[in-house]
Structures are given as structure tokens and as C-alpha cells.
């Protein structure tokens, strides 16, 4: 078996009693002694600290890098102001999603955060797609996410200036002499900060954050249930190369300037298919939120049926939502079954359990928009 990669916080996770598992080629904590449910609840009520150092952090430099990156993503990158961050999608020739990522306009360069499982192919895709004029550098840095309604109170003590950021802003600061890059963002549906720090400082920063009374270490299990309640896609599950942004309900990730009639219409890979679907709305399936009854969770892969027993699609992410108090899931169903309030039936161990097509997110987001 190939040796698993380790993040700069690996030894700290072991010290804190983290239950370690393989994830995207890394040895990562799925939970800590608090347990997944309590970790989830603590993040919703107070503040959780997540190790997301397995994600790929990449710097792109060259002439007009924003304009160049627009050949590979459907987002408006040229219109991104310095210090702003935007969600983007790498798209393929058939209109599918190769990965989702965050893009920061860092002034004279772009700073990207890509998914761990896709980072090698993303970096290769960037180098090939942008060409020799552009340098694409993978950084060796830690990445910590501080998430929850009390994240700002904690940050106020450590780095008050970072609290002036609003959702999806990014800037550079210092915490206890450590240079940090902080964005007001995260993947839990809560207010919070993602903090990039030199690998050698990552453990010291994590210990400093964990010294605050509100902060607990949180593992991958609660990270997954939190993002699911927030209606956020997990790449390789809810979105992949077989799903288009339109089918995935990510129309908002296609910049207005990149749409038909926009000032930089199309110009990205798969634009013909994606912009046709956006205009004609002739796609045949759609990602929806699903709320169950009782306590039995409906997991990824469960088939979905209508009352007459016709197959409608399948679940791509599912579990019990501790905040919602019910089973929550998302998946793809045929367009005629995607209306809010429609009841579908998920097959679980030979039984068909009713689930209602519901709006997402399942919880009210706590993002700090100023």
C-alpha cells in the first residue's frame, strides 16, 4: 500500500485522540473523542477548527492571469476585485465539472484552492491550458478552517483586523508573529475564516486557536454533515465530469459576463453545451435537496423512485442532519420530479422510504456579509 500523505497537523491530531482514516490520499481525522454528532453541534453553536491542509493551494502568475484563467473556468475572474474570492468550476469538453475551486485575486497573481483528490490533475490542467507564459506553483502550506457563530469572537482576540473582512474577502495578516492569509469563508454554512499559514507554523497556530475556550477540533465526519446541511456540493459525489453546472443547480457559478450576450461570452471549455442548457433548459435531471422522515439516514447511492415504482435518479450525499433533526440528502432526479414539495421514495435495505424534495440549504446560513 502506498504511504499516505500527512498534513502538518498530523501529530497534533494523534495527540488529540483523532480517529485517523484514509481520505484523498491523506491520513486524516474522521472524528475526535467528542464524536461526530457533538462536533457538528459544537460547530453550529460555538466554533470548530478543521484541518483542510490536504487541499491544494496554488499560485498562478503571468500576464493578465485572470483573463487567462477564464479559458478554463466559467466564472467571471476578470471582474474579481483585488482581495475578493470567488467560487469557480473547471469545465470539460462535454460540459461536465472537472473540479470546483476557490479563486482569489491577490493583486499581481491569483491564489487558488482546489480539492485534494483532484489537485494533481488540476495543476496539470492549469499548466497545459494556460501555456508556458504562466507559472503554476503548488504551495507547501497549512490550511485551517475556523467555523461557527463564535469564530469572529475568537478572531477578534487573535487578529482583530481580520474581523473587518466580509464573506468572500481575502487579505494578509499576522497572528502571534506568524504571517497568515485569511479569507472570510468556509464550507459549513456558518460564519468563519480559512487561514493559510506556512507549514512549519501550522501546528503552533492550531494550538493557539484550540487554546480559546470556544474552539474544538473537528474531523471529516462532522465536516461532511455540516456541508450537507448547508446544501454544498462535494466533488466526486454531488458533482463530477458527468454533471453540468446547470444540472447541478450551480447556474450562479457561471459569471454573467460569460453568458450569452455577456461582454466575455463563452470562451471556456464546454461553453457550447453549458450555455445551450442555460438558455434552452432542456437538461433532463437536476440536483435537489431531500428531507426524510423518522431517523433512518439515506446514504449515497440509494435509488430514488416515484410512487408507481419508476426510477427517478439516485442520492449523491446523505446522512442524518443533527441540526435539522431529520435525514437529509441531495441527489439527482428527473426534471418533472424536481419540484419543491414532491415526494419521492429512497430504497434502503429493501424498503422504500418517503423523502420530500426541499429547498437548500437545509439550515439558515450564518455568512457575514457586512
KOLPA-259116 format. One line per 4 residues: number of its first residue (from 1); their letters; for each residue x, y, z of N, C-alpha, C. Coordinates in steps of 0.001 Angstrom, whole numbers, plus 500000, padded with zeros to 6 digits. Last residue first. Example, Ala and Ser with C-alpha at 12.3 -4.5 7.8 and 13.67 -1.06 7.14 Angstrom:
2) sa) 512850,497750,507080,513670,498940,507140,512900,500030,507870; 513190,494310,507800,512300,495500,507800,513200,496700,507800
This chain:
370) xxxx) 478401,541694,506143,478658,543101,506457,477398,543852,506802; 478015,539045,505850,478019,539822,504611,478170,541328,504882; 478879,536131,507108,478959,537549,507496,479109,538415,506235; 476676,533334,507096,477763,534078,506473,477709,535556,506852
366) xxxx) 474975,531401,508083,475407,532455,509004,476497,533324,508432; 472026,530019,506502,473466,530319,506531,473778,531469,507479; 469731,527847,507914,469938,529248,507531,471421,529578,507616; 469683,524569,506419,469845,525451,507582,470053,526874,507082
362) xxxx) 469502,523478,503970,468549,522982,504961,468605,523802,506242; 469843,525826,501175,470332,524952,502239,469229,524543,503216; 467273,524043,499390,468572,524033,500061,469047,525476,500157; 463932,522793,499580,464889,523860,499275,466194,523607,500006
358) xxxx) 463144,519345,498789,463153,520533,499651,464171,521553,499181; 461196,516552,498306,462103,517484,497624,462002,518836,498328; 460969,514193,500869,460341,515340,500212,461408,516225,499579; 460760,510661,500946,461570,511866,501120,460924,512987,500313
354) xxxx) 459881,507449,502242,459489,508709,501601,460450,509850,501944; 461622,504467,501473,461326,505483,502482,460977,506803,501810; 461244,501200,500843,461219,502497,500154,460707,503569,501112; 463522,498533,501662,462327,499339,501952,462407,500651,501189
350) xxxx) 465936,497349,501039,464710,496707,500543,463425,497457,500852; 467782,499201,502177,467673,497811,502654,466318,497185,502283; 466113,501766,500792,467107,501498,501842,466849,500106,502402; 465229,503844,498239,465320,502434,498610,466470,502213,499579
346) xxxx) 463115,506609,498567,464503,506128,498553,464543,504679,499018; 460742,508286,496746,460953,507162,497651,462360,506615,497467; 459348,511648,496861,459996,510539,496162,460297,509452,497208; 457112,514297,496586,457560,513169,497411,458147,512086,496515
342) xxxx) 457551,517807,496155,457292,516500,495557,457846,515392,496454; 458500,520115,497269,457293,519532,497846,456942,518171,497277; 459774,521470,494276,459764,521530,495744,458431,520995,496266; 460292,519287,491517,459549,520416,492101,459555,520330,493629
338) xxxx) 461453,517196,490154,462327,518083,490932,461601,519234,491624; 460303,515526,488386,460186,515124,489794,460869,516118,490734; 460907,516471,485892,459488,516518,486293,459272,516091,487746; 463699,515971,485771,463192,517347,485889,461748,517384,486385
334) xxxx) 464786,513245,487845,464301,513768,486567,463656,515132,486789; 467341,513892,490312,466082,513303,489870,465715,513889,488508; 470141,513482,492385,469636,513884,491074,468345,513144,490775; 470553,514729,495765,470718,513769,494691,470143,514314,493405
330) xxxx) 471035,514916,499280,470870,515562,497977,471139,514510,496916; 469484,514727,502528,470234,514174,501404,470164,515139,500242; 468797,514039,505940,468925,514999,504844,469787,514363,503754; 466696,513014,508569,467598,512612,507498,467608,513688,506401
326) xxxx) 466474,515573,511173,465889,514618,510230,466973,514112,509285; 467490,517711,512503,466750,516717,513280,466075,515669,512423; 469049,519789,511710,467711,519700,511121,466841,518732,511924; 471371,519192,513088,470720,520490,513308,469271,520447,512839
322) xxxx) 472026,516554,512186,471805,516828,513607,471091,518144,513879; 470852,514760,509630,471233,516146,509886,470983,516496,511346; 472153,511731,508517,471227,512373,509462,471736,513778,509726; 472719,511600,504938,473016,511237,506326,471950,511834,507217
318) xxxx) 474178,511795,501640,473059,511667,502579,473521,511271,503957; 474643,512351,498198,475153,512579,499568,473973,512423,500499; 473229,511318,496049,474677,511505,495903,475361,511814,497235; 470616,509137,495129,471168,510024,496155,472685,510106,495955
314) xxxx) 469112,509048,491836,469786,508460,492989,470321,509545,493915; 466157,508540,489806,467538,509007,489982,468148,508346,491198; 463739,507363,489328,463853,508819,489097,465295,509299,489132; 461974,504485,488298,463241,505056,488765,463339,506528,488373
310) xxxx) 458652,503847,489352,459562,504199,488264,460818,504862,488831; 456772,503358,491302,457925,502468,491229,458860,502734,490069; 454764,505109,491746,454433,503960,490894,455612,502996,490729; 456004,507102,493159,455034,506258,493863,454702,504995,493079
306) xxxx) 459462,506990,492019,458182,507661,492245,457216,506654,492879; 462724,506550,493609,461589,506107,492785,460400,507021,492987; 466238,506336,493837,465019,507106,494101,463939,506713,493101; 468785,504411,495462,467977,504742,494282,466705,505449,494706
302) xxxx) 471689,505410,497197,470306,504921,497276,469529,505356,496038; 474106,506726,496955,473897,505529,496142,472482,504990,496194; 474462,507865,500288,474866,507962,498891,474642,506632,498165; 471674,507033,502508,473063,507267,502136,473250,507407,500627
298) xxxx) 469483,508173,504794,469516,507656,503424,470876,508033,502847; 468914,507267,508233,469583,508062,507202,469522,507372,505843; 466041,507147,510167,466909,506329,509306,467574,507170,508221; 464224,508585,511610,465633,508756,511956,466571,508049,510975
294) xxxx) 461393,510281,510127,461978,509358,511104,463452,509650,511333; 461927,511282,506704,461089,511197,507904,461766,510225,508863; 464056,513564,504793,463406,512304,505127,462511,512417,506349; 464474,515796,502170,464271,515672,503617,463519,514384,503895
290) xxxx) 466719,516764,499674,465718,515780,500092,465672,515704,501607; 467510,518936,496954,467605,518597,498364,466470,517671,498734; 468733,518048,493660,467708,518553,494589,468098,518202,496016; 469890,518449,490373,470258,518185,491780,469218,518825,492683
286) xxxx) 468138,517093,487593,468512,518244,488408,468896,517779,489808; 467759,516224,484081,467800,515917,485512,468325,517118,486273; 467811,517048,481484,466783,516078,481886,466783,515729,483364; 467906,520252,479869,468558,519165,480597,467481,518291,481240
282) xxxx) 466896,522426,478589,466447,521128,478099,467209,519961,478744; 467191,525229,478715,466698,524485,479884,466151,523115,479456; 468252,526942,476857,467126,526094,476440,466458,525380,477611; 470295,528327,478331,469292,529036,477529,468045,528179,477309
278) xxxx) 471766,526345,479601,471330,527514,480369,470192,528231,479654; 472379,524649,477492,471495,524172,478575,470936,525339,479381; 474096,526395,476079,472864,525894,475444,471879,525430,476516; 476134,526675,477904,475316,527853,477612,474047,527472,476858
274) xxxx) 477122,524002,477877,476643,524619,479123,475731,525809,478827; 477892,523565,475192,476900,522697,475842,476282,523397,477053; 479742,525670,474763,478626,525455,473833,477517,524638,474495; 481695,525414,476785,480735,526537,476827,479532,526303,475923
270) xxxx) 483760,523627,476994,482393,523111,477151,481321,524188,477135; 486026,526006,478248,485839,524651,477726,484412,524178,478009; 485159,529436,477482,485661,528397,478389,485326,527026,477796; 483984,531213,475746,485445,531252,475863,486021,530249,476842
266) xxxx) 481076,533087,476687,481700,531782,476423,483215,531849,476626; 481417,536624,476570,480570,535444,476374,481403,534206,476034; 482133,538985,477877,483133,537969,477529,482427,536624,477400; 479756,540397,478147,480889,541078,477488,482035,540136,477150
262) xxxx) 476883,538335,477183,477797,538967,478148,479022,539530,477443; 475460,536890,475351,475224,538338,475391,476111,539066,476370; 475568,534076,477383,475181,534598,476068,474844,536076,476196; 478058,534586,480036,476834,534018,479451,476541,534633,478082
258) xxxx) 480073,535903,481233,480448,534731,480436,479254,534098,479731; 479033,537845,482843,479857,538301,481718,480203,537157,480770; 477921,536314,484849,477019,536964,483881,477783,537429,482648; 479523,533175,485495,479526,534640,485552,478614,535248,484497
254) xxxx) 478173,530538,487013,478512,530974,485650,478394,532493,485637; 477204,530034,489475,478667,529990,489338,479127,530335,487920; 474473,529951,489243,475052,531179,489815,476576,531212,489697; 474030,527329,488481,473944,528382,487456,474607,529668,487948
250) xxxx) 474082,524902,489759,475165,525859,490037,475207,526957,488973; 472551,522626,489497,471964,523792,490169,472990,524833,490539; 473531,520562,488006,473935,520606,489422,473320,521776,490187; 472695,521147,485460,472084,520003,486144,472348,520080,487648
246) xxxx) 474508,523287,485078,473055,523528,485029,472333,522396,485759; 477083,522222,485153,476689,523205,486169,475175,523446,486212; 476708,518640,484534,476961,520017,484095,476572,520985,485210; 478306,515587,485311,477253,516558,485637,477644,517941,485143
242) xxxx) 480445,514001,484854,479200,513627,484156,478066,514616,484437; 482509,514830,486418,482632,515071,484986,481373,514716,484202; 480552,515983,489267,481704,515312,488660,481686,515570,487156; 478884,516411,492378,479270,516949,491071,480491,516183,490580
238) xxxx) 478511,514782,494541,477357,515565,494049,477624,516205,492696; 481114,513334,494284,479866,512776,494806,478670,513510,494182; 483128,514775,493275,483259,513324,493173,482033,512597,493680; 482811,517399,495675,483267,516946,494358,483522,515432,494374
234) xxxx) 479904,518164,497283,481200,517521,497489,481633,516952,496146; 478000,521199,497619,478412,520012,496870,479768,519487,497314; 475877,522221,500262,477095,522442,499482,477596,521133,498877; 473820,522478,502106,473476,522316,500692,474663,522477,499757
230) xxxx) 474269,522469,504780,474413,523772,504112,474136,523690,502603; 474121,519775,505333,473024,520635,505808,473059,522003,505132; 476652,519194,504164,475422,518643,503589,474213,519465,504039; 478457,520427,505826,478348,520941,504451,477087,520409,503780
226) xxxx) 477971,518896,508179,477774,520350,508176,477591,520878,506757; 478719,516331,507424,477315,516576,507794,476997,518068,507810; 481492,516769,506878,480579,516299,505832,479124,516586,506181; 482493,517561,509313,482677,518459,508166,481692,518079,507057
222) xxxx) 482021,515307,510806,481167,516480,511029,481317,517494,509899; 484051,513699,509572,482656,513256,509683,481706,514431,509846; 486543,514945,509785,485890,514879,508474,484412,514496,508554; 486529,516754,512992,487008,515834,511969,486180,515842,510698
218) xxxx) 487625,519471,514989,486511,518806,514297,487070,517965,513152; 488523,520782,518126,488950,520128,516890,487791,519345,516294; 486911,523755,519363,487161,522313,519445,487685,521824,518098; 486737,526866,521061,487213,526111,519893,487457,524641,520216
214) xxxx) 486142,528520,523166,485037,528156,522261,485416,527106,521221; 488549,529059,524520,487533,528212,525154,486458,527712,524186; 491639,528692,522814,490454,529520,523084,489295,528615,523512; 493475,526853,522083,493581,527352,523459,492384,528232,523835
210) xxxx) 493134,526465,519410,492491,525498,520312,492581,525912,521781; 494788,528514,518441,493333,528593,518253,492610,527671,519227; 497299,527525,519179,496878,528861,519644,495363,528995,519546; 497365,525139,517773,497366,525109,519248,496893,526441,519819
206) xxxx) 497431,526183,515157,496309,525338,515594,496228,525293,517118; 499900,527522,515194,498664,528285,515004,497459,527477,515490; 501637,525346,515527,501618,526419,516536,500336,527238,516429; 501106,523926,513156,500764,523330,514447,500708,524399,515541
202) xxxx) 501983,525783,511156,500591,525325,511209,500222,524756,512578; 504526,526611,510641,503795,527343,511684,502401,526767,511955; 505426,525081,508538,506151,524966,509815,505451,525701,510957; 503736,525887,506460,503607,524538,507021,504270,524427,508394
198) xxxx) 502272,529114,506756,503441,528300,506418,503356,526963,507139; 498719,529202,506224,499888,529528,507049,501051,528640,506597; 495438,530306,505741,496600,529664,505142,497841,530156,505885; 492319,529936,506990,493606,530553,507310,494728,529718,506697
194) xxxx) 489039,530899,506692,490018,529907,506264,491384,530580,506327; 486451,531584,509011,487664,532024,508336,488447,530795,507874; 482872,532231,509314,484159,531649,509664,485275,532157,508781; 479423,531379,509633,480471,532388,509520,481795,531711,509858
190) xxxx) 478316,528235,508125,478468,529180,509233,479432,530300,508842; 478402,526432,506133,477178,527233,506220,477229,528254,507339; 480788,525183,505805,479889,524629,506825,478524,525310,506839; 483111,526005,504533,482206,525075,503847,481259,524395,504824
186) xxxx) 484247,529449,504156,484274,528107,504728,483219,527254,504074; 485431,532813,504826,484714,531809,504045,484808,530475,504765; 487366,535202,504599,486126,535034,505385,485235,534079,504592; 490801,534239,504558,489578,534584,503826,488388,534368,504756
182) xxxx) 494158,535112,505180,492841,534778,505745,491733,535170,504778; 497374,534160,505585,496441,534637,504556,495060,534182,505007; 499909,535127,507949,498756,534310,507564,497978,534986,506431; 502900,534942,509721,502236,535522,508552,501118,534583,508110
178) xxxx) 503129,535129,513190,503030,534223,512035,502301,534928,510893; 502967,536806,515370,504202,536819,514591,504208,535895,513387; 500293,536332,516203,501439,535968,517067,502739,535856,516271; 499361,536662,512983,498847,536185,514267,500045,535710,515080
174) xxxx) 498947,539051,510393,499850,538316,511281,499091,537873,512519; 497597,538955,507000,497713,539483,508359,498845,538763,509081; 495950,539578,503932,497116,539018,504633,497310,539740,505968; 492641,538592,502701,493739,539540,502950,494837,538852,503753
170) xxxx) 489459,538403,501146,490720,537735,501473,491798,538790,501689; 485896,537776,501206,487051,538679,501090,488282,537966,501631; 483697,536151,501651,484425,536020,500379,485431,537151,500126; 482131,538243,503972,482089,536968,503263,482755,537063,501889
166) xxxx) 484496,540769,505066,483145,540229,504921,483240,538971,504063; 486922,541795,507501,486580,541131,506243,485106,540753,506247; 487289,542586,510053,486724,543589,509143,486394,542997,507773; 488607,540590,511308,487152,540645,511534,486481,541714,510675
162) xxxx) 491248,541075,510911,490612,540071,510040,489098,540091,510181; 491920,542806,512971,491773,543363,511620,491072,542388,510672; 492268,541162,515241,491060,541979,515104,490845,542499,513682; 493386,538391,515937,493698,539221,514772,492484,540093,514467
158) xxxx) 492667,537309,518421,493941,536928,517794,494379,537887,516693; 490210,538314,519180,491289,538276,520167,492650,538062,519517; 488717,537996,516889,488841,539349,517450,489992,539409,518455; 488536,535271,516602,489454,536008,515728,489691,537424,516243
154) xxxx) 486527,534739,518500,487871,534175,518665,488876,534988,517858; 484410,536094,517325,484830,536446,518698,486239,535948,518968; 484176,534721,514899,484601,536131,514882,485054,536580,516270; 483256,532206,515740,484564,532323,515078,485071,533757,515112
150) xxxx) 480789,531703,516749,481719,532394,517650,483126,532547,517040; 479428,530304,514766,478948,531643,515124,479881,532412,516059; 481993,528736,512667,480939,528740,513675,480566,530155,514084; 485355,527747,512037,483974,527876,511591,482987,527874,512758
146) xxxx) 488362,527879,510596,487750,528207,511890,486301,528568,511596; 490512,525826,508911,489214,526498,508818,488638,526643,510224; 493804,525975,507643,492918,525702,508774,491621,526459,508570; 496455,524734,505923,495195,525451,505733,494234,525012,506828
142) xxxx) 500011,525047,505342,498870,524521,506074,497635,525345,505744; 501847,524673,502266,501310,525482,503363,500213,524702,504078; 503480,524693,499642,503557,523792,500799,503143,524605,502026; 501805,525260,496517,502429,525751,497740,502443,524675,498814
138) xxxx) 502442,524885,493119,501742,524327,494281,502500,524714,495536; 502292,527207,490556,503109,526699,491658,502225,526158,492775; 502613,527966,487379,501591,527362,488236,502337,526641,489343; 503278,530647,485240,503816,529721,486234,502665,529270,487137
134) xxxx) 502809,531125,481752,502269,531202,483115,502969,530205,484032; 503679,530685,479230,503834,532058,479747,503490,532159,481230; 503008,528071,478471,504319,528345,479037,504530,529736,479590; 499479,527439,479352,500662,527534,478490,501888,528037,479219
130) xxxx) 496968,526918,480342,497449,528302,480366,498687,528493,479493; 496609,524141,479982,495623,525090,479464,496119,526520,479387; 498835,522966,481253,498573,522715,479829,497685,523813,479248; 498552,523983,483865,499807,524167,483126,499601,523978,481623
126) xxxx) 495930,523180,484535,496302,524599,484519,497551,524822,483664; 496218,520395,484406,495229,521069,483545,495554,522560,483422; 498038,519977,486462,498407,519609,485090,497508,520324,484086; 496427,520828,488570,497683,521542,488301,498159,521241,486883
122) xxxx) 494369,518920,488416,494065,520347,488261,495327,521136,487892; 495693,516530,488954,495131,516727,487609,494794,518195,487372; 496436,517076,491626,497464,516756,490621,496929,517000,489212; 493925,517574,492932,494925,518639,492774,495996,518333,491730
118) xxxx) 491739,516024,493491,491892,516465,492103,493134,517309,491873; 491637,515537,496179,491624,514374,495288,491924,514748,493839; 491566,518195,497232,492713,517310,497452,492779,516185,496423; 490474,520977,495233,490208,519783,496032,491409,518841,496080
114) xxxx) 492147,524199,495511,491472,523130,494773,491322,521905,495664; 492488,527580,495559,492392,526425,496461,491547,525372,495748; 494703,530037,494228,493628,529070,494041,493664,528025,495145; 495500,533296,493559,495687,532242,494556,494476,531332,494470
110) xxxx) 497080,535165,491011,495871,534501,491506,496282,533429,492505; 498898,538315,491224,498763,536892,490904,497408,536388,491389; 498938,540913,492038,499763,540591,490860,499709,539105,490498; 496145,540460,493643,496890,541601,493129,497664,541237,491879
106) xxxx) 494801,538128,494112,495791,538543,495108,496677,539675,494586; 491768,536977,493794,492587,537982,493119,493533,538542,494176; 491218,533549,494291,491423,534853,494928,492226,535739,493994; 488975,530935,493870,489959,531785,493196,490011,533123,493919
102) xxxx) 488255,527575,494642,488163,528974,495025,489292,529738,494345; 486549,524950,492763,487713,525586,493389,487367,526989,493849; 485689,521750,491450,485297,523091,491894,486434,523637,492740; 486381,519946,488404,486611,520210,489825,485959,521545,490160
98) xxxx) 485077,519338,486068,486337,518637,486356,486753,518818,487809; 481841,518881,485048,482659,519625,486016,483892,518798,486359; 480856,518831,481503,480918,518335,482876,481879,519144,483737; 480936,519534,478875,480156,520390,479774,480158,519942,481216
94) xxxx) 482674,518087,477402,481262,517662,477344,480380,518482,478291; 485110,519238,478066,484612,519393,476688,483146,518995,476545; 484729,520644,481430,485290,519758,480411,484601,519931,479068; 485647,523266,483766,484676,522528,482959,485380,521734,481858
90) xxxx) 486125,524248,487045,486824,523808,485837,485831,522962,485047; 484379,526807,488643,484317,525421,488181,485233,525239,486981; 484531,528836,491661,484641,528619,490219,484600,527126,489913; 483963,531460,493945,483804,530032,493646,483818,529862,492131
86) xxxx) 486273,534040,494792,485075,533588,494061,485128,532076,493860; 487388,536851,496705,487468,535420,496406,486180,535007,495701; 489264,539900,496666,487993,539172,496619,488248,537727,496213; 491626,541232,496427,491179,540891,497777,489830,540191,497822
82) xxxx) 490642,543048,493584,491754,542633,494451,491232,542386,495865; 487608,541813,492036,488451,542882,492572,489568,542306,493442; 486829,540199,489119,487090,539966,490541,488053,541032,491064; 486481,540265,486412,485728,541232,487214,485948,541109,488714
78) xxxx) 487933,538067,485582,488416,539408,485211,487740,540472,486087; 486304,535979,486330,487546,536185,487084,488104,537581,486811; 483348,534596,486364,483889,535911,485996,485105,536154,486891; 483497,531040,485568,483265,532187,486452,483807,533469,485830
74) xxxx) 484192,528825,484150,483037,529588,483651,482712,530794,484526; 487664,528175,483261,486537,528209,484215,485417,529081,483661; 489533,528390,481228,489369,527087,481873,488187,527021,482829; 489733,530947,480392,489643,529932,479338,489344,528546,479913
70) xxxx) 490129,532427,482678,488761,532355,482156,488621,531370,480988; 492855,532553,483010,492123,531504,483734,490697,531357,483208; 493440,534851,481456,493903,533524,481019,493099,532413,481693; 492366,536866,483010,491839,536657,481654,492221,535257,481155
66) xxxx) 493998,536568,485266,492542,536424,485380,491934,536129,484018; 496624,537127,484411,496257,535749,484771,494752,535525,484880; 498186,539063,482729,496716,539032,482874,496215,537638,483252; 501082,537101,482529,500372,538274,482005,498859,538100,482089
62) xxxx) 501605,535408,485735,501826,535601,484306,501051,536811,483833; 500860,532857,488150,501450,534148,487778,501661,534198,486269; 499075,531224,490609,499217,531372,489151,499737,532777,488864; 499446,528999,493273,499609,530382,492821,499836,530372,491311
58) xxxx) 497482,526841,495306,498210,527050,494050,498283,528541,493744; 496831,524239,497424,496966,525701,497367,497936,526029,496236; 494641,521560,497788,495750,522112,497023,495722,523627,497027; 493938,520116,501026,493518,520822,499811,494752,521366,499083
54) xxxx) 494999,519324,503390,495114,518387,502263,494683,519027,500944; 494352,521158,505290,495662,521303,504654,495871,520333,503494; 492218,521520,506872,491939,521335,505440,493234,521500,504636; 491151,520875,509970,492385,520802,509184,491994,520546,507731
50) xxxx) 489012,523017,511780,489150,521937,510805,490517,522025,510147; 487443,523881,514699,488680,524048,513937,488896,522808,513082; 484340,525525,515543,485129,524332,515268,486374,524670,514466; 482267,527061,517902,483339,527251,516922,484153,525971,516775
46) xxxx) 479062,527009,518587,480219,527782,519027,481248,527923,517909; 476947,525737,517243,476670,526570,518427,477831,527490,518780; 478005,524345,515093,476794,525155,514866,476556,526136,516031; 480097,523018,516391,480395,523982,515323,479205,524889,515062
42) xxxx) 478672,521359,518126,479565,522383,518679,479877,523450,517624; 477369,519661,516350,476567,520575,517176,477433,521698,517751; 479616,518277,515303,478693,519010,514426,477941,520081,515230; 480568,517098,517641,481436,518010,516892,480594,518889,515959
38) xxxx) 478418,515455,518267,478733,516580,519167,479661,517581,518492; 478566,513665,516062,477343,514442,516326,477649,515659,517202; 481234,512562,516236,480769,513320,515065,479573,514213,515385; 483211,513036,519258,482270,512280,518406,481623,513163,517356
34) xxxx) 485211,513745,521064,483872,514340,521221,482826,513570,520420; 487595,512567,520109,486833,511910,521187,485435,512487,521418; 487121,513148,516531,487910,513251,517756,487076,512647,518890; 487138,511804,513164,486489,512350,514357,487504,512416,515491
30) xxxx) 488825,511475,511080,487393,511452,510757,486591,511990,511947; 491876,512924,510252,490984,512562,511362,489511,512598,510938; 493866,511338,507631,493087,512465,508162,492189,512012,509317; 496251,510858,505429,495864,510288,506722,495184,511416,507476
26) xxxx) 495407,511086,501923,495970,511626,503167,495475,510822,504369; 494045,510325,499680,495478,510061,499716,496177,510558,500969; 491413,510986,500337,492069,511665,499208,493591,511514,499255; 491863,509545,503372,490958,510439,502648,491773,511177,501600
22) xxxx) 491983,507034,505807,492491,507491,504510,491449,508383,503868; 491785,508100,509282,491352,507299,508134,492056,507813,506881; 491979,508216,512843,492536,508539,511536,492069,507564,510461; 490621,509901,515386,490491,508586,514743,490850,508793,513274
18) xxxx) 492545,511846,517653,491826,511753,516387,491787,510326,515871; 493765,512550,520037,492890,511368,520002,492077,511241,518735; 495614,514531,520044,494265,514896,520494,493271,513738,520419; 497808,513259,518912,497883,513693,520314,496495,513972,520888
14) xxxx) 496886,513068,516279,497111,511851,517070,497127,512182,518557; 496845,515793,515599,495607,515002,515551,495745,513732,516396; 499582,516397,515813,498626,517021,516745,497314,516241,516766; 500595,514993,513646,500991,514585,515004,500045,515174,516052
10) xxxx) 499312,516442,511466,499120,515010,511680,499435,514594,513123; 499505,518976,510535,498851,518806,511843,498699,517339,512232; 500536,519003,507975,501407,519495,509065,500803,519306,510463; 499330,515797,506713,499288,517254,506794,500225,517710,507919
6) xxxx) 500670,513159,504781,500307,513692,506103,500267,515211,506029; 499890,510472,502514,500408,511806,502815,499931,512242,504196; 500554,506989,502928,499618,508115,502866,500342,509424,503166; 502304,504783,500843,502356,505581,502074,501412,506779,501934
2) xx) 500499,502220,499200,501258,503468,499127,501184,504204,500459; 500846,498803,500000,500000,500000,500000,500885,501252,500000
